[in-house]
Structures are given as C-alpha cells and as structure tokens.
Amino acid sequence: MPNDIQFQTLGGLPAAAPDGFGAGIVALDFDQGVGAGGLHYVVFLPDGSSHDVNSNYNSGILYMARTGDVYTSRAVTIYGVTGRIRGWRLVASPAVKWTEQ
C-alpha cells in the first residue's frame, strides 16, 4: 500500500456501504451478521472461510483512503462463509456511490 494511504473512513462517504456491511464509520468493521459489528479482526481458514475467535463466520469490510481526499476511498468486503473478497472504489459521477472493481 502506498505510504500516503491509511486504513480510515472520511466524511462524505455514501450512506449505503458496499454489500451492506457496516455504516462507514470505522475503518475495520467485522462481525457483520453475527454480532453488532465493529470488531477489528478476522481469521481465514484453509477452506477459504473467515471466522471470529469464537469460530462464527465473520463477514466485514475495511476502508482505506488518502487523508483529506474522499475520492481516493477504497473498500474491501469479505463474506465469512466463502471468504469471497470484493473490491470497491468511490466514484463521484453521476452521484457519489461505490462501484465494484
């Protein structure tokens, strides 16, 4: 990752988070669909699935951006059951929204 990119969320993100995970408030937001969200860890197993420390499937999202530039925002969503990862990019046209990369 470039030195000027950090795990963070910036003001101006759309209300609809990619894949409906979290609210775009915290940079690392796991435990979606199992608990209240907001956890900062995930464990990947050899079958590709992702879990929390209690062996529950653990879906979530992480955000990254260059400080002060909301349009450099990227997100990665992870589905717990399959371990599927999807990349997202924030675009401004015609409206501010997340598009899958």
Biopython code that builds the backbone (N, CA, C, O; Angstrom):
import numpy as np
from Bio.PDB.StructureBuilder import StructureBuilder

atoms = [
    (1, "MET", "N", (0.839, -1.161, 0.000)),
    (1, "MET", "CA", (0.000, 0.000, 0.000)),
    (1, "MET", "C", (0.896, 1.241, 0.000)),
    (1, "MET", "O", (1.900, 1.262, 0.712)),
    (2, "PRO", "N", (0.565, 2.260, -0.769)),
    (2, "PRO", "CA", (1.381, 3.478, -0.764)),
    (2, "PRO", "C", (1.439, 4.102, 0.633)),
    (2, "PRO", "O", (0.516, 3.941, 1.432)),
    (3, "ASN", "N", (2.531, 4.815, 0.916)),
    (3, "ASN", "CA", (2.726, 5.419, 2.234)),
    (3, "ASN", "C", (1.649, 6.415, 2.614)),
    (3, "ASN", "O", (1.366, 6.584, 3.801)),
    (4, "ASP", "N", (1.034, 7.085, 1.637)),
    (4, "ASP", "CA", (0.042, 8.112, 1.961)),
    (4, "ASP", "C", (-1.385, 7.562, 2.069)),
    (4, "ASP", "O", (-2.324, 8.332, 2.275)),
    (5, "ILE", "N", (-1.557, 6.263, 1.936)),
    (5, "ILE", "CA", (-2.861, 5.627, 2.086)),
    (5, "ILE", "C", (-2.929, 4.987, 3.458)),
    (5, "ILE", "O", (-1.994, 4.304, 3.877)),
    (6, "GLN", "N", (-4.041, 5.206, 4.164)),
    (6, "GLN", "CA", (-4.217, 4.654, 5.503)),
    (6, "GLN", "C", (-5.563, 3.946, 5.600)),
    (6, "GLN", "O", (-6.482, 4.240, 4.834)),
    (7, "PHE", "N", (-5.676, 3.015, 6.542)),
    (7, "PHE", "CA", (-6.963, 2.424, 6.846)),
    (7, "PHE", "C", (-7.751, 3.480, 7.602)),
    (7, "PHE", "O", (-7.434, 3.796, 8.749)),
    (8, "GLN", "N", (-8.789, 4.033, 6.952)),
    (8, "GLN", "CA", (-9.586, 5.094, 7.553)),
    (8, "GLN", "C", (-10.856, 5.318, 6.753)),
    (8, "GLN", "O", (-10.954, 4.909, 5.596)),
    (9, "THR", "N", (-11.827, 5.973, 7.379)),
    (9, "THR", "CA", (-13.013, 6.456, 6.676)),
    (9, "THR", "C", (-12.972, 7.971, 6.720)),
    (9, "THR", "O", (-12.448, 8.564, 7.663)),
    (10, "LEU", "N", (-13.521, 8.581, 5.708)),
    (10, "LEU", "CA", (-13.539, 10.039, 5.625)),
    (10, "LEU", "C", (-14.980, 10.524, 5.504)),
    (10, "LEU", "O", (-15.851, 9.782, 5.049)),
    (11, "GLY", "N", (-15.228, 11.747, 5.905)),
    (11, "GLY", "CA", (-16.549, 12.333, 5.721)),
    (11, "GLY", "C", (-16.888, 12.418, 4.242)),
    (11, "GLY", "O", (-16.011, 12.654, 3.412)),
    (12, "GLY", "N", (-18.143, 12.227, 3.917)),
    (12, "GLY", "CA", (-18.574, 12.287, 2.523)),
    (12, "GLY", "C", (-18.834, 10.938, 1.891)),
    (12, "GLY", "O", (-19.202, 10.867, 0.718)),
    (13, "LEU", "N", (-18.649, 9.850, 2.655)),
    (13, "LEU", "CA", (-18.963, 8.526, 2.114)),
    (13, "LEU", "C", (-20.476, 8.371, 2.009)),
    (13, "LEU", "O", (-21.205, 8.895, 2.852)),
    (14, "PRO", "N", (-20.960, 7.665, 0.996)),
    (14, "PRO", "CA", (-22.401, 7.463, 0.881)),
    (14, "PRO", "C", (-22.946, 6.636, 2.041)),
    (14, "PRO", "O", (-22.219, 5.850, 2.648)),
    (15, "ALA", "N", (-24.227, 6.820, 2.344)),
    (15, "ALA", "CA", (-24.864, 6.102, 3.453)),
    (15, "ALA", "C", (-24.904, 4.603, 3.197)),
    (15, "ALA", "O", (-24.828, 3.817, 4.141)),
    (16, "ALA", "N", (-25.022, 4.198, 1.951)),
    (16, "ALA", "CA", (-25.082, 2.775, 1.605)),
    (16, "ALA", "C", (-23.670, 2.213, 1.500)),
    (16, "ALA", "O", (-22.941, 2.527, 0.560)),
    (17, "ALA", "N", (-23.288, 1.383, 2.464)),
    (17, "ALA", "CA", (-21.965, 0.765, 2.455)),
    (17, "ALA", "C", (-21.928, -0.371, 1.439)),
    (17, "ALA", "O", (-22.960, -0.983, 1.166)),
    (18, "PRO", "N", (-20.754, -0.665, 0.873)),
    (18, "PRO", "CA", (-20.642, -1.788, -0.057)),
    (18, "PRO", "C", (-21.133, -3.081, 0.577)),
    (18, "PRO", "O", (-20.775, -3.400, 1.712)),
    (19, "ASP", "N", (-21.946, -3.818, -0.152)),
    (19, "ASP", "CA", (-22.520, -5.093, 0.283)),
    (19, "ASP", "C", (-23.339, -4.965, 1.565)),
    (19, "ASP", "O", (-23.679, -5.974, 2.182)),
    (20, "GLY", "N", (-23.659, -3.737, 1.972)),
    (20, "GLY", "CA", (-24.471, -3.518, 3.158)),
    (20, "GLY", "C", (-23.762, -3.800, 4.470)),
    (20, "GLY", "O", (-24.419, -3.992, 5.494)),
    (21, "PHE", "N", (-22.425, -3.830, 4.463)),
    (21, "PHE", "CA", (-21.652, -4.128, 5.665)),
    (21, "PHE", "C", (-21.292, -2.839, 6.393)),
    (21, "PHE", "O", (-20.573, -1.999, 5.852)),
    (22, "GLY", "N", (-21.783, -2.680, 7.602)),
    (22, "GLY", "CA", (-21.418, -1.538, 8.436)),
    (22, "GLY", "C", (-22.048, -0.246, 7.975)),
    (22, "GLY", "O", (-22.931, -0.225, 7.117)),
    (23, "ALA", "N", (-21.564, 0.846, 8.576)),
    (23, "ALA", "CA", (-22.118, 2.167, 8.299)),
    (23, "ALA", "C", (-21.061, 3.145, 7.799)),
    (23, "ALA", "O", (-21.339, 4.338, 7.676)),
    (24, "GLY", "N", (-19.862, 2.664, 7.511)),
    (24, "GLY", "CA", (-18.803, 3.545, 7.011)),
    (24, "GLY", "C", (-18.239, 4.471, 8.062)),
    (24, "GLY", "O", (-17.725, 5.543, 7.743)),
    (25, "ILE", "N", (-18.334, 4.060, 9.328)),
    (25, "ILE", "CA", (-17.859, 4.906, 10.417)),
    (25, "ILE", "C", (-16.465, 4.492, 10.882)),
    (25, "ILE", "O", (-15.635, 5.350, 11.184)),
    (26, "VAL", "N", (-16.199, 3.185, 10.941)),
    (26, "VAL", "CA", (-14.886, 2.693, 11.369)),
    (26, "VAL", "C", (-14.181, 2.020, 10.196)),
    (26, "VAL", "O", (-14.827, 1.439, 9.325)),
    (27, "ALA", "N", (-12.863, 2.101, 10.179)),
    (27, "ALA", "CA", (-12.084, 1.605, 9.045)),
    (27, "ALA", "C", (-12.097, 0.092, 8.925)),
    (27, "ALA", "O", (-12.149, -0.428, 7.810)),
    (28, "LEU", "N", (-12.050, -0.627, 10.026)),
    (28, "LEU", "CA", (-12.093, -2.091, 10.021)),
    (28, "LEU", "C", (-13.346, -2.503, 10.780)),
    (28, "LEU", "O", (-13.438, -2.294, 11.990)),
    (29, "ASP", "N", (-14.306, -3.083, 10.079)),
    (29, "ASP", "CA", (-15.616, -3.353, 10.675)),
    (29, "ASP", "C", (-16.045, -4.784, 10.349)),
    (29, "ASP", "O", (-16.703, -5.032, 9.339)),
    (30, "PHE", "N", (-15.661, -5.724, 11.223)),
    (30, "PHE", "CA", (-16.021, -7.124, 11.034)),
    (30, "PHE", "C", (-17.090, -7.540, 12.028)),
    (30, "PHE", "O", (-17.539, -6.729, 12.838)),
    (31, "ASP", "N", (-17.495, -8.789, 11.970)),
    (31, "ASP", "CA", (-18.547, -9.363, 12.798)),
    (31, "ASP", "C", (-19.920, -8.943, 12.301)),
    (31, "ASP", "O", (-20.871, -8.887, 13.080)),
    (32, "GLN", "N", (-20.034, -8.647, 11.012)),
    (32, "GLN", "CA", (-21.312, -8.282, 10.416)),
    (32, "GLN", "C", (-22.176, -9.527, 10.278)),
    (32, "GLN", "O", (-21.703, -10.564, 9.813)),
    (33, "GLY", "N", (-23.419, -9.432, 10.672)),
    (33, "GLY", "CA", (-24.345, -10.547, 10.544)),
    (33, "GLY", "C", (-24.254, -11.553, 11.673)),
    (33, "GLY", "O", (-25.063, -12.479, 11.725)),
    (34, "VAL", "N", (-23.297, -11.406, 12.583)),
    (34, "VAL", "CA", (-23.144, -12.311, 13.719)),
    (34, "VAL", "C", (-23.375, -11.549, 15.010)),
    (34, "VAL", "O", (-24.053, -12.031, 15.917)),
    (35, "GLY", "N", (-22.809, -10.363, 15.083)),
    (35, "GLY", "CA", (-22.925, -9.535, 16.274)),
    (35, "GLY", "C", (-23.260, -8.116, 15.877)),
    (35, "GLY", "O", (-23.870, -7.877, 14.834)),
    (36, "ALA", "N", (-22.866, -7.192, 16.697)),
    (36, "ALA", "CA", (-23.175, -5.784, 16.464)),
    (36, "ALA", "C", (-22.220, -5.124, 15.474)),
    (36, "ALA", "O", (-22.420, -3.966, 15.110)),
    (37, "GLY", "N", (-21.199, -5.830, 15.037)),
    (37, "GLY", "CA", (-20.198, -5.239, 14.155)),
    (37, "GLY", "C", (-19.172, -4.483, 14.974)),
    (37, "GLY", "O", (-19.273, -4.407, 16.198)),
    (38, "GLY", "N", (-18.193, -3.930, 14.299)),
    (38, "GLY", "CA", (-17.189, -3.112, 14.960)),
    (38, "GLY", "C", (-15.943, -3.852, 15.406)),
    (38, "GLY", "O", (-15.033, -3.232, 15.956)),
    (39, "LEU", "N", (-15.870, -5.174, 15.185)),
    (39, "LEU", "CA", (-14.657, -5.891, 15.559)),
    (39, "LEU", "C", (-13.557, -5.626, 14.539)),
    (39, "LEU", "O", (-13.839, -5.295, 13.388)),
    (40, "HIS", "N", (-12.317, -5.771, 14.959)),
    (40, "HIS", "CA", (-11.183, -5.410, 14.121)),
    (40, "HIS", "C", (-10.320, -6.601, 13.731)),
    (40, "HIS", "O", (-9.148, -6.419, 13.403)),
    (41, "TYR", "N", (-10.855, -7.796, 13.755)),
    (41, "TYR", "CA", (-10.037, -8.960, 13.418)),
    (41, "TYR", "C", (-10.859, -9.990, 12.656)),
    (41, "TYR", "O", (-12.088, -10.021, 12.718)),
    (42, "VAL", "N", (-10.130, -10.827, 11.939)),
    (42, "VAL", "CA", (-10.736, -11.907, 11.168)),
    (42, "VAL", "C", (-9.674, -12.993, 11.008)),
    (42, "VAL", "O", (-8.487, -12.691, 10.891)),
    (43, "VAL", "N", (-10.100, -14.254, 11.003)),
    (43, "VAL", "CA", (-9.202, -15.392, 10.839)),
    (43, "VAL", "C", (-9.647, -16.156, 9.601)),
    (43, "VAL", "O", (-10.820, -16.508, 9.478)),
    (44, "PHE", "N", (-8.724, -16.414, 8.686)),
    (44, "PHE", "CA", (-9.034, -17.182, 7.487)),
    (44, "PHE", "C", (-8.625, -18.636, 7.697)),
    (44, "PHE", "O", (-7.525, -18.924, 8.168)),
    (45, "LEU", "N", (-9.526, -19.542, 7.341)),
    (45, "LEU", "CA", (-9.247, -20.971, 7.460)),
    (45, "LEU", "C", (-8.859, -21.541, 6.102)),
    (45, "LEU", "O", (-9.104, -20.901, 5.079)),
    (46, "PRO", "N", (-8.257, -22.730, 6.068)),
    (46, "PRO", "CA", (-7.811, -23.313, 4.802)),
    (46, "PRO", "C", (-8.933, -23.520, 3.778)),
    (46, "PRO", "O", (-8.665, -23.544, 2.576)),
    (47, "ASP", "N", (-10.182, -23.669, 4.231)),
    (47, "ASP", "CA", (-11.293, -23.849, 3.282)),
    (47, "ASP", "C", (-11.726, -22.535, 2.641)),
    (47, "ASP", "O", (-12.638, -22.528, 1.814)),
    (48, "GLY", "N", (-11.081, -21.413, 3.012)),
    (48, "GLY", "CA", (-11.387, -20.112, 2.430)),
    (48, "GLY", "C", (-12.331, -19.273, 3.267)),
    (48, "GLY", "O", (-12.450, -18.071, 3.034)),
    (49, "SER", "N", (-12.997, -19.868, 4.227)),
    (49, "SER", "CA", (-13.948, -19.115, 5.041)),
    (49, "SER", "C", (-13.216, -18.219, 6.034)),
    (49, "SER", "O", (-12.046, -18.436, 6.350)),
    (50, "SER", "N", (-13.934, -17.206, 6.518)),
    (50, "SER", "CA", (-13.362, -16.316, 7.525)),
    (50, "SER", "C", (-14.209, -16.402, 8.790)),
    (50, "SER", "O", (-15.434, -16.499, 8.727)),
    (51, "HIS", "N", (-13.530, -16.365, 9.953)),
    (51, "HIS", "CA", (-14.186, -16.597, 11.237)),
    (51, "HIS", "C", (-13.714, -15.580, 12.266)),
    (51, "HIS", "O", (-12.683, -14.929, 12.096)),
    (52, "ASP", "N", (-14.506, -15.458, 13.357)),
    (52, "ASP", "CA", (-14.042, -14.700, 14.507)),
    (52, "ASP", "C", (-13.390, -15.674, 15.487)),
    (52, "ASP", "O", (-13.268, -16.861, 15.182)),
    (53, "VAL", "N", (-12.975, -15.199, 16.645)),
    (53, "VAL", "CA", (-12.277, -16.066, 17.593)),
    (53, "VAL", "C", (-13.185, -17.124, 18.223)),
    (53, "VAL", "O", (-12.699, -18.072, 18.840)),
    (54, "ASN", "N", (-14.505, -16.961, 18.069)),
    (54, "ASN", "CA", (-15.456, -17.954, 18.583)),
    (54, "ASN", "C", (-15.895, -18.937, 17.513)),
    (54, "ASN", "O", (-16.847, -19.690, 17.718)),
    (55, "SER", "N", (-15.210, -18.943, 16.368)),
    (55, "SER", "CA", (-15.487, -19.820, 15.228)),
    (55, "SER", "C", (-16.795, -19.511, 14.508)),
    (55, "SER", "O", (-17.283, -20.345, 13.745)),
    (56, "ASN", "N", (-17.375, -18.332, 14.732)),
    (56, "ASN", "CA", (-18.531, -17.891, 13.947)),
    (56, "ASN", "C", (-18.024, -17.380, 12.601)),
    (56, "ASN", "O", (-16.932, -16.817, 12.521)),
    (57, "TYR", "N", (-18.819, -17.575, 11.536)),
    (57, "TYR", "CA", (-18.456, -16.949, 10.274)),
    (57, "TYR", "C", (-18.384, -15.445, 10.496)),
    (57, "TYR", "O", (-19.207, -14.878, 11.216)),
    (58, "ASN", "N", (-17.409, -14.807, 9.884)),
    (58, "ASN", "CA", (-17.140, -13.405, 10.161)),
    (58, "ASN", "C", (-17.038, -12.626, 8.862)),
    (58, "ASN", "O", (-16.012, -12.671, 8.183)),
    (59, "SER", "N", (-18.093, -11.915, 8.518)),
    (59, "SER", "CA", (-18.092, -11.045, 7.339)),
    (59, "SER", "C", (-17.757, -9.632, 7.776)),
    (59, "SER", "O", (-17.972, -9.269, 8.932)),
    (60, "GLY", "N", (-17.237, -8.840, 6.866)),
    (60, "GLY", "CA", (-16.922, -7.469, 7.234)),
    (60, "GLY", "C", (-16.376, -6.654, 6.087)),
    (60, "GLY", "O", (-16.382, -7.072, 4.929)),
    (61, "ILE", "N", (-15.905, -5.476, 6.447)),
    (61, "ILE", "CA", (-15.422, -4.516, 5.458)),
    (61, "ILE", "C", (-14.225, -3.764, 6.022)),
    (61, "ILE", "O", (-14.122, -3.557, 7.231)),
    (62, "LEU", "N", (-13.329, -3.361, 5.144)),
    (62, "LEU", "CA", (-12.259, -2.447, 5.540)),
    (62, "LEU", "C", (-12.199, -1.328, 4.523)),
    (62, "LEU", "O", (-12.410, -1.527, 3.327)),
    (63, "TYR", "N", (-11.904, -0.138, 5.039)),
    (63, "TYR", "CA", (-11.820, 1.070, 4.218)),
    (63, "TYR", "C", (-10.400, 1.604, 4.246)),
    (63, "TYR", "O", (-9.690, 1.466, 5.242)),
    (64, "MET", "N", (-9.992, 2.217, 3.136)),
    (64, "MET", "CA", (-8.703, 2.883, 3.073)),
    (64, "MET", "C", (-8.837, 4.106, 2.173)),
    (64, "MET", "O", (-9.649, 4.130, 1.248)),
    (65, "ALA", "N", (-8.021, 5.125, 2.462)),
    (65, "ALA", "CA", (-8.069, 6.363, 1.679)),
    (65, "ALA", "C", (-6.836, 7.200, 1.970)),
    (65, "ALA", "O", (-6.114, 6.974, 2.940)),
    (66, "ARG", "N", (-6.622, 8.166, 1.104)),
    (66, "ARG", "CA", (-5.588, 9.178, 1.330)),
    (66, "ARG", "C", (-6.236, 10.265, 2.191)),
    (66, "ARG", "O", (-7.331, 10.729, 1.873)),
    (67, "THR", "N", (-5.583, 10.670, 3.262)),
    (67, "THR", "CA", (-6.129, 11.665, 4.184)),
    (67, "THR", "C", (-6.525, 12.935, 3.438)),
    (67, "THR", "O", (-5.739, 13.499, 2.676)),
    (68, "GLY", "N", (-7.773, 13.378, 3.676)),
    (68, "GLY", "CA", (-8.264, 14.618, 3.087)),
    (68, "GLY", "C", (-8.820, 14.494, 1.685)),
    (68, "GLY", "O", (-9.264, 15.496, 1.125)),
    (69, "ASP", "N", (-8.818, 13.308, 1.089)),
    (69, "ASP", "CA", (-9.300, 13.137, -0.293)),
    (69, "ASP", "C", (-10.283, 11.969, -0.342)),
    (69, "ASP", "O", (-9.889, 10.825, -0.568)),
    (70, "VAL", "N", (-11.556, 12.265, -0.132)),
    (70, "VAL", "CA", (-12.572, 11.211, -0.044)),
    (70, "VAL", "C", (-12.650, 10.377, -1.321)),
    (70, "VAL", "O", (-13.015, 9.203, -1.257)),
    (71, "TYR", "N", (-12.319, 10.951, -2.476)),
    (71, "TYR", "CA", (-12.427, 10.210, -3.737)),
    (71, "TYR", "C", (-11.272, 9.247, -3.987)),
    (71, "TYR", "O", (-11.229, 8.599, -5.032)),
    (72, "THR", "N", (-10.339, 9.144, -3.049)),
    (72, "THR", "CA", (-9.335, 8.082, -3.114)),
    (72, "THR", "C", (-9.795, 6.871, -2.297)),
    (72, "THR", "O", (-9.071, 5.881, -2.189)),
    (73, "SER", "N", (-10.998, 6.952, -1.723)),
    (73, "SER", "CA", (-11.503, 5.877, -0.856)),
    (73, "SER", "C", (-11.701, 4.584, -1.625)),
    (73, "SER", "O", (-12.223, 4.566, -2.740)),
    (74, "ARG", "N", (-11.267, 3.505, -0.993)),
    (74, "ARG", "CA", (-11.467, 2.144, -1.489)),
    (74, "ARG", "C", (-12.011, 1.325, -0.337)),
    (74, "ARG", "O", (-11.826, 1.680, 0.827)),
    (75, "ALA", "N", (-12.677, 0.239, -0.657)),
    (75, "ALA", "CA", (-13.193, -0.660, 0.378)),
    (75, "ALA", "C", (-13.016, -2.093, -0.101)),
    (75, "ALA", "O", (-12.988, -2.361, -1.302)),
    (76, "VAL", "N", (-12.899, -3.000, 0.845)),
    (76, "VAL", "CA", (-12.821, -4.435, 0.560)),
    (76, "VAL", "C", (-13.834, -5.115, 1.471)),
    (76, "VAL", "O", (-13.792, -4.945, 2.690)),
    (77, "THR", "N", (-14.748, -5.889, 0.876)),
    (77, "THR", "CA", (-15.709, -6.651, 1.665)),
    (77, "THR", "C", (-15.309, -8.119, 1.647)),
    (77, "THR", "O", (-14.780, -8.630, 0.660)),
    (78, "ILE", "N", (-15.578, -8.783, 2.768)),
    (78, "ILE", "CA", (-15.241, -10.196, 2.916)),
    (78, "ILE", "C", (-16.474, -10.931, 3.420)),
    (78, "ILE", "O", (-17.050, -10.556, 4.441)),
    (79, "TYR", "N", (-16.883, -11.980, 2.706)),
    (79, "TYR", "CA", (-18.010, -12.820, 3.122)),
    (79, "TYR", "C", (-17.474, -13.997, 3.922)),
    (79, "TYR", "O", (-16.616, -14.739, 3.444)),
    (80, "GLY", "N", (-17.975, -14.168, 5.135)),
    (80, "GLY", "CA", (-17.464, -15.175, 6.046)),
    (80, "GLY", "C", (-17.584, -16.606, 5.569)),
    (80, "GLY", "O", (-16.625, -17.369, 5.680)),
    (81, "VAL", "N", (-18.743, -16.994, 5.036)),
    (81, "VAL", "CA", (-18.969, -18.392, 4.673)),
    (81, "VAL", "C", (-18.008, -18.846, 3.587)),
    (81, "VAL", "O", (-17.466, -19.948, 3.661)),
    (82, "THR", "N", (-17.794, -18.011, 2.584)),
    (82, "THR", "CA", (-16.964, -18.398, 1.449)),
    (82, "THR", "C", (-15.573, -17.777, 1.468)),
    (82, "THR", "O", (-14.665, -18.272, 0.800)),
    (83, "GLY", "N", (-15.397, -16.700, 2.226)),
    (83, "GLY", "CA", (-14.135, -15.966, 2.197)),
    (83, "GLY", "C", (-14.005, -15.117, 0.953)),
    (83, "GLY", "O", (-12.923, -14.613, 0.652)),
    (84, "ARG", "N", (-15.116, -14.951, 0.215)),
    (84, "ARG", "CA", (-15.083, -14.163, -1.011)),
    (84, "ARG", "C", (-14.749, -12.714, -0.690)),
    (84, "ARG", "O", (-15.297, -12.126, 0.242)),
    (85, "ILE", "N", (-13.848, -12.154, -1.470)),
    (85, "ILE", "CA", (-13.404, -10.778, -1.289)),
    (85, "ILE", "C", (-13.811, -9.974, -2.521)),
    (85, "ILE", "O", (-13.608, -10.402, -3.657)),
    (86, "ARG", "N", (-14.396, -8.791, -2.269)),
    (86, "ARG", "CA", (-14.775, -7.883, -3.362)),
    (86, "ARG", "C", (-14.153, -6.526, -3.115)),
    (86, "ARG", "O", (-14.167, -6.028, -1.989)),
    (87, "GLY", "N", (-13.606, -5.924, -4.160)),
    (87, "GLY", "CA", (-13.008, -4.596, -4.073)),
    (87, "GLY", "C", (-13.969, -3.536, -4.565)),
    (87, "GLY", "O", (-14.728, -3.765, -5.507)),
    (88, "TRP", "N", (-13.938, -2.367, -3.925)),
    (88, "TRP", "CA", (-14.839, -1.265, -4.240)),
    (88, "TRP", "C", (-14.065, 0.037, -4.361)),
    (88, "TRP", "O", (-13.028, 0.226, -3.725)),
    (89, "ARG", "N", (-14.593, 0.935, -5.192)),
    (89, "ARG", "CA", (-13.992, 2.253, -5.396)),
    (89, "ARG", "C", (-15.095, 3.300, -5.307)),
    (89, "ARG", "O", (-16.189, 3.094, -5.831)),
    (90, "LEU", "N", (-14.817, 4.416, -4.652)),
    (90, "LEU", "CA", (-15.782, 5.503, -4.551)),
    (90, "LEU", "C", (-15.681, 6.363, -5.807)),
    (90, "LEU", "O", (-14.593, 6.802, -6.179)),
    (91, "VAL", "N", (-16.809, 6.600, -6.452)),
    (91, "VAL", "CA", (-16.844, 7.453, -7.642)),
    (91, "VAL", "C", (-17.831, 8.591, -7.408)),
    (91, "VAL", "O", (-18.730, 8.484, -6.574)),
    (92, "ALA", "N", (-17.655, 9.683, -8.152)),
    (92, "ALA", "CA", (-18.463, 10.885, -7.935)),
    (92, "ALA", "C", (-19.506, 11.120, -9.012)),
    (92, "ALA", "O", (-20.360, 11.990, -8.845)),
    (93, "SER", "N", (-19.470, 10.386, -10.099)),
    (93, "SER", "CA", (-20.351, 10.709, -11.216)),
    (93, "SER", "C", (-21.226, 9.517, -11.583)),
    (93, "SER", "O", (-20.708, 8.404, -11.674)),
    (94, "PRO", "N", (-22.499, 9.692, -11.792)),
    (94, "PRO", "CA", (-23.264, 10.938, -11.689)),
    (94, "PRO", "C", (-23.602, 11.309, -10.246)),
    (94, "PRO", "O", (-23.934, 12.462, -9.971)),
    (95, "ALA", "N", (-23.525, 10.358, -9.329)),
    (95, "ALA", "CA", (-23.725, 10.633, -7.901)),
    (95, "ALA", "C", (-22.641, 9.882, -7.132)),
    (95, "ALA", "O", (-22.073, 8.919, -7.646)),
    (96, "VAL", "N", (-22.352, 10.311, -5.919)),
    (96, "VAL", "CA", (-21.330, 9.636, -5.114)),
    (96, "VAL", "C", (-21.847, 8.245, -4.758)),
    (96, "VAL", "O", (-22.887, 8.101, -4.116)),
    (97, "LYS", "N", (-21.099, 7.216, -5.188)),
    (97, "LYS", "CA", (-21.504, 5.835, -4.908)),
    (97, "LYS", "C", (-20.292, 4.916, -4.988)),
    (97, "LYS", "O", (-19.247, 5.282, -5.525)),
    (98, "TRP", "N", (-20.457, 3.717, -4.443)),
    (98, "TRP", "CA", (-19.432, 2.675, -4.523)),
    (98, "TRP", "C", (-19.644, 1.854, -5.777)),
    (98, "TRP", "O", (-20.771, 1.465, -6.082)),
    (99, "THR", "N", (-18.566, 1.582, -6.514)),
    (99, "THR", "CA", (-18.637, 0.690, -7.660)),
    (99, "THR", "C", (-17.641, -0.440, -7.454)),
    (99, "THR", "O", (-16.544, -0.238, -6.933)),
    (100, "GLU", "N", (-18.043, -1.627, -7.873)),
    (100, "GLU", "CA", (-17.160, -2.788, -7.708)),
    (100, "GLU", "C", (-16.027, -2.695, -8.713)),
    (100, "GLU", "O", (-16.232, -2.321, -9.867)),
    (101, "GLN", "N", (-14.824, -3.042, -8.258)),
    (101, "GLN", "CA", (-13.668, -3.017, -9.152)),
    (101, "GLN", "C", (-13.400, -4.380, -9.709)),
    (101, "GLN", "O", (-12.461, -4.557, -10.485)),
]
sb = StructureBuilder()
sb.init_structure("model")
sb.init_model(0)
sb.init_chain("A")
sb.init_seg("    ")
for serial, (resi, resn, name, xyz) in enumerate(atoms, 1):
    if name == "N":
        sb.init_residue(resn, " ", resi, " ")
    sb.init_atom(name, np.array(xyz, "f"), 0.0, 1.0, " ", f" {name:<3s}", serial, name[0])
structure = sb.get_structure()
